[in-house]
Amino acid sequence: MIYFIFEIRLTLRGLAIALSNAWGLFLIIVLLGYGLVTVPKHCFKMTDIEAMNDVSMFRVSQSEEKMMHTKLKLEDIV
């Protein structure tokens, strides 16, 4: 960057514009790269009915355990 400032006569305004463009392009590449992988992976996982059923059953069992624990605490309080 020092080379560009002295040799090409890059002004501070031009340097700021160039750096902001570079930062924006970097963020686009990183965020889109993540999204381009994650979104199809999520959609692919959603099509597996057996796996979704297993996840749902696991969540139901956790909720049932919490409900029973809360019910016992309520009975102790009453």
C-alpha distances in whole Angstrom, upper triangle without the diagonal:
4,5,5,6,9,10,10,11,9,11,11,13,12,8,11,13,11,10,14,15,13,15,18,18,17,20,22,22,23,26,27,27,29,32,32,34,35,37,39,40,41,43,45,46,48,50,51,54,56,52,52,56,55,52,55,58,55,54,58,59,57,58,61,61,59,62,65,63,63,67,68,66,68,71,71,70,73
4,5,5,6,8,10,10,9,11,11,14,13,10,13,16,14,13,17,18,16,18,21,22,21,24,26,26,27,29,31,31,33,35,36,37,39,41,43,44,45,47,48,49,51,53,55,58,59,56,56,59,59,56,58,61,59,58,61,62,60,61,64,64,62,65,68,66,66,69,71,69,70,74,73,72,75
4,5,5,6,8,9,9,12,13,16,14,12,15,17,14,15,18,19,17,20,23,22,22,25,27,26,28,31,32,32,34,36,37,38,40,42,43,44,46,48,49,50,52,54,56,59,60,57,57,61,60,57,60,62,60,59,63,64,62,63,66,66,64,67,70,68,68,72,73,71,73,76,76,75,78
4,6,5,5,7,6,9,11,13,10,9,12,14,11,12,16,16,15,18,20,20,20,23,25,25,26,29,30,30,33,34,35,37,39,40,42,43,44,46,47,49,51,53,54,57,59,56,56,59,59,56,58,61,59,58,62,63,61,62,65,65,64,66,69,68,67,71,72,71,72,76,75,74,77
4,6,6,5,5,7,8,11,10,8,12,13,12,13,16,17,17,19,21,22,22,25,26,27,28,30,32,32,34,36,37,39,40,42,44,45,46,48,50,51,52,55,56,59,61,58,57,61,60,58,60,63,61,59,63,64,62,63,66,66,64,67,70,68,68,71,73,71,72,76,75,74,77
4,6,5,7,9,11,14,13,12,15,17,16,17,20,21,20,22,25,25,25,28,30,30,31,34,35,35,38,40,40,42,44,45,47,48,50,51,53,54,56,58,59,63,64,61,61,64,64,61,63,66,64,63,66,68,65,66,70,69,68,70,73,71,71,75,76,74,76,79,79,78,81
4,6,8,11,14,16,14,13,17,18,16,18,21,21,20,23,25,25,26,29,30,30,32,34,35,35,38,40,40,42,44,45,47,48,50,51,52,54,56,58,59,62,64,61,61,65,64,61,64,67,65,64,67,69,66,67,71,71,69,72,74,73,73,76,78,76,77,81,81,80,83
4,5,9,12,14,11,11,15,15,13,16,19,18,18,21,23,23,24,27,28,28,30,32,33,33,36,38,38,40,42,43,45,46,48,49,51,52,54,56,57,61,62,59,59,63,63,60,62,65,63,62,66,67,65,66,69,69,68,70,73,72,71,75,76,75,76,80,80,79,81
4,6,9,11,10,10,14,14,14,16,18,19,19,22,23,24,25,28,29,29,31,33,34,35,37,39,39,42,43,44,46,48,49,51,52,54,55,57,59,62,64,61,60,64,64,61,63,66,64,63,66,68,65,66,70,70,68,70,73,72,71,75,76,75,76,79,79,78,81
4,7,8,6,6,10,11,10,12,15,15,16,18,20,20,22,24,25,26,28,30,31,32,34,35,36,38,40,41,43,44,46,47,49,50,52,54,56,59,60,57,57,60,60,57,59,62,61,59,63,64,62,62,66,66,64,67,70,68,68,71,73,71,72,76,76,75,77
4,5,5,6,9,10,11,12,14,15,16,18,20,21,22,24,26,27,29,30,31,33,35,36,37,39,41,42,44,45,46,48,50,51,52,54,56,59,61,58,57,61,61,58,59,63,61,59,62,64,62,62,66,66,64,66,69,68,67,70,72,70,71,75,75,73,76
4,5,5,6,9,10,10,12,14,15,16,18,20,21,22,24,26,27,28,30,31,33,34,36,38,39,40,42,44,44,46,48,49,50,53,55,57,59,56,55,59,58,55,57,60,58,56,60,61,59,59,63,63,61,63,66,64,64,67,69,67,68,71,71,70,73
4,5,5,6,9,10,11,12,14,15,17,18,20,21,23,24,26,27,28,30,32,33,34,36,37,38,41,42,43,44,46,48,49,51,53,56,58,55,54,57,57,54,55,59,57,55,58,60,58,58,62,62,60,62,65,64,63,66,68,66,67,70,70,69,72
4,5,5,6,9,10,11,12,14,15,17,18,20,21,23,24,26,27,28,30,31,32,35,36,37,39,41,42,43,45,46,47,50,52,54,56,54,53,56,56,53,55,58,57,55,58,60,58,58,62,62,60,62,65,64,63,67,68,67,68,71,71,70,73
4,5,5,6,9,10,10,12,14,15,16,18,20,21,22,24,26,27,29,30,31,33,35,36,38,39,40,42,44,45,46,48,50,53,55,52,51,55,55,52,53,57,55,53,57,58,56,56,60,60,58,60,63,62,61,65,67,65,66,69,69,68,71
4,5,5,6,9,10,10,12,14,15,16,18,20,21,22,24,25,27,28,30,32,33,34,36,38,38,40,42,43,44,47,49,51,53,50,49,53,52,49,51,54,52,51,54,56,53,53,57,57,55,57,61,59,58,62,64,62,63,66,66,65,68
4,6,5,6,9,10,11,12,14,15,16,18,20,21,22,24,26,27,28,30,31,32,35,36,37,38,40,42,43,45,47,50,52,49,48,51,52,49,50,53,52,50,53,55,53,53,57,57,55,57,61,59,59,62,64,62,63,67,67,66,68
4,6,5,6,9,10,11,12,14,15,17,18,20,21,22,24,26,26,29,30,31,33,35,36,37,39,41,42,44,46,49,51,48,47,51,51,48,50,53,51,50,53,55,53,53,57,57,55,58,61,59,59,62,64,62,64,67,67,66,69
4,5,5,6,9,10,10,12,14,15,16,18,20,21,23,24,25,27,29,30,32,33,34,36,38,39,40,43,44,47,49,46,45,49,49,46,47,51,49,47,51,52,50,50,54,54,52,55,58,56,56,59,61,59,61,64,64,63,66
4,5,5,6,9,10,11,12,14,15,16,18,20,21,22,24,26,27,28,30,32,32,34,36,37,38,40,43,45,47,44,43,47,47,44,45,48,47,45,48,50,48,48,52,52,50,52,56,54,54,57,59,57,58,62,62,61,63
4,5,5,6,9,10,11,12,14,15,16,18,20,21,22,24,26,26,29,30,31,32,34,36,37,39,41,44,46,43,42,46,46,43,45,48,47,45,48,50,48,49,52,53,51,53,56,55,55,58,60,58,59,63,63,62,65
4,5,5,6,9,10,11,12,14,15,16,18,20,21,23,24,26,28,29,30,32,33,35,36,38,40,43,45,42,41,45,45,42,44,47,46,44,48,49,47,48,52,52,50,53,56,54,54,57,59,58,59,62,63,62,64
4,5,5,6,9,10,11,12,14,15,17,18,20,22,23,24,26,27,28,30,32,33,34,37,38,41,43,40,39,43,42,39,41,45,43,41,45,46,44,45,48,48,47,49,52,51,51,54,56,54,55,59,59,58,61
4,5,5,6,9,10,11,12,14,15,16,18,20,21,22,24,26,26,28,30,31,32,34,37,39,41,38,37,41,41,38,40,43,42,40,43,45,43,44,47,48,46,48,51,50,50,53,55,54,55,58,58,58,60
4,5,5,6,9,10,10,12,14,15,16,18,20,21,23,24,25,27,29,30,31,33,35,38,40,37,37,40,41,38,40,43,42,40,44,46,44,44,48,48,47,49,52,51,51,54,56,55,56,60,60,59,62
4,5,5,6,9,10,11,12,14,15,17,18,20,22,23,24,26,28,29,30,33,34,37,39,36,35,39,39,36,38,41,40,39,42,44,42,42,46,46,45,47,50,49,49,52,54,53,54,58,58,57,60
4,5,5,6,8,10,11,12,14,16,16,18,20,21,22,24,26,27,28,30,32,35,37,34,33,37,36,33,35,39,37,36,39,41,39,39,43,43,42,44,47,46,46,49,51,50,51,54,55,54,56
4,6,5,6,8,10,10,11,14,15,16,18,20,21,22,24,25,26,28,31,33,35,33,32,36,36,33,35,38,37,35,39,41,39,39,43,44,42,44,48,47,47,50,52,51,52,55,56,55,57
4,6,5,6,9,10,10,12,14,15,17,18,20,21,23,24,26,28,30,33,34,32,31,35,35,33,35,38,36,36,39,41,39,40,43,44,43,45,48,47,47,50,52,52,53,56,57,56,59
4,6,5,6,9,10,11,12,14,16,17,18,20,22,23,24,27,28,31,33,30,29,33,33,30,32,35,34,33,36,38,36,37,41,41,40,42,45,44,44,47,49,48,50,53,53,53,55
4,5,5,6,9,10,10,12,15,15,16,18,20,21,22,25,26,29,31,28,27,31,31,28,30,33,32,30,34,36,34,34,38,39,37,40,43,42,42,45,47,46,47,50,51,51,53
4,5,5,6,9,10,10,12,14,15,16,18,20,21,23,25,28,30,27,26,30,31,28,30,33,32,31,34,36,35,36,39,40,39,41,44,44,44,46,48,48,49,52,53,53,55
4,5,5,7,9,10,12,13,15,16,17,19,21,22,24,27,29,26,26,30,30,27,30,33,32,31,34,36,35,36,39,40,39,41,44,44,44,47,49,48,49,52,53,53,55
4,6,5,6,8,11,11,12,14,16,16,18,21,22,25,26,23,23,27,27,24,26,29,28,27,31,32,31,32,35,36,35,37,40,40,40,43,45,44,46,49,49,49,52
4,5,5,6,8,10,10,12,14,15,16,18,20,23,25,22,22,25,26,23,25,28,27,26,30,32,30,31,35,35,35,37,40,39,39,42,44,44,45,48,49,49,51
4,6,6,7,9,11,12,13,15,16,18,20,23,25,22,22,26,26,24,26,30,29,28,31,33,32,33,37,38,37,39,42,42,42,45,47,47,48,51,52,52,54
4,6,6,6,9,10,11,12,15,16,18,21,22,20,20,24,24,22,24,27,26,26,29,31,30,31,34,35,35,37,40,40,40,43,45,45,46,49,50,50,52
4,6,5,6,9,10,10,12,15,16,19,20,18,17,21,21,19,21,24,23,23,26,28,27,28,31,32,31,34,36,36,37,39,41,41,42,45,46,46,48
4,5,5,6,9,10,11,13,15,18,20,17,17,20,21,19,20,24,24,23,26,28,27,28,31,32,32,34,36,37,37,39,42,42,43,45,47,47,49
4,5,5,6,9,10,11,13,16,18,16,16,20,21,19,21,24,24,24,26,29,28,29,32,33,33,35,38,38,39,41,43,44,45,47,49,49,51
4,5,5,6,9,10,11,15,16,14,14,18,18,16,19,22,21,21,24,26,26,27,30,31,31,33,35,36,37,39,41,41,42,45,46,47,49
4,5,5,6,9,10,13,15,12,12,15,16,14,16,19,19,18,21,23,23,24,27,28,28,30,32,33,33,36,38,38,39,42,43,44,45
4,5,5,7,9,12,14,13,12,15,17,15,17,20,20,20,22,25,25,25,28,30,30,31,34,35,35,37,40,40,41,44,45,46,47
4,5,5,7,10,13,11,11,15,16,15,17,20,20,20,23,25,25,26,29,30,31,32,35,36,36,38,40,41,42,44,46,47,48
4,5,6,9,10,8,8,12,12,11,13,16,16,17,19,21,21,23,25,26,27,29,31,32,33,35,37,38,39,41,43,43,45
4,6,7,10,8,7,10,12,11,12,15,16,16,18,20,21,22,24,26,26,27,30,31,32,33,36,37,37,40,42,42,43
4,6,9,9,8,11,13,13,14,17,18,18,20,22,23,24,26,28,29,30,32,34,35,36,38,39,40,42,44,45,46
4,6,6,6,9,10,11,12,14,16,17,18,20,22,23,24,26,27,29,31,32,33,35,37,38,39,41,43,44,45
4,6,5,6,9,10,10,12,14,15,16,18,20,21,22,24,26,26,28,30,31,32,34,36,37,38,40,42,43
4,5,5,6,9,10,10,12,14,15,17,19,20,21,23,25,25,27,29,30,31,33,35,36,37,39,41,42
4,5,5,6,9,10,11,12,14,15,17,18,20,21,23,24,26,27,29,30,32,33,35,36,38,39,41
4,5,5,6,9,10,11,12,14,15,16,18,20,21,22,24,26,27,28,30,32,33,34,36,37,39
4,5,5,6,9,10,10,12,14,15,16,18,20,21,22,24,26,26,28,30,31,33,35,36,37
4,5,5,6,9,10,11,12,14,15,17,19,20,21,23,24,26,27,29,30,32,33,35,36
4,5,5,6,9,10,11,12,14,16,17,18,20,21,23,24,26,27,29,30,32,33,35
4,5,5,6,9,10,11,12,14,15,16,18,20,21,22,24,26,27,28,30,31,32
4,5,5,6,9,10,10,12,14,15,16,18,20,21,23,24,25,27,29,30,31
4,5,5,6,9,10,11,13,14,15,17,18,20,21,23,24,26,27,29,30
4,5,5,6,9,10,11,12,14,15,16,18,20,21,22,24,26,27,28
4,5,5,6,9,10,10,12,14,15,16,18,20,21,22,24,26,27
4,5,5,6,9,10,11,12,14,15,17,18,20,21,23,24,26
4,5,5,6,9,10,11,12,14,16,17,18,20,21,23,24
4,5,5,6,9,10,10,12,14,15,16,18,20,21,22
4,5,5,6,9,10,10,12,14,15,16,18,20,21
4,5,5,6,9,10,11,12,14,15,17,18,20
4,5,5,6,8,10,11,12,14,15,17,18
4,5,5,6,9,10,10,12,14,15,16
4,5,5,6,9,10,10,12,14,15
4,5,5,6,9,10,11,12,14
4,5,5,6,9,10,11,12
4,5,5,6,9,10,10
4,5,5,6,9,10
4,5,5,6,9
4,5,5,6
4,5,5
4,6
4
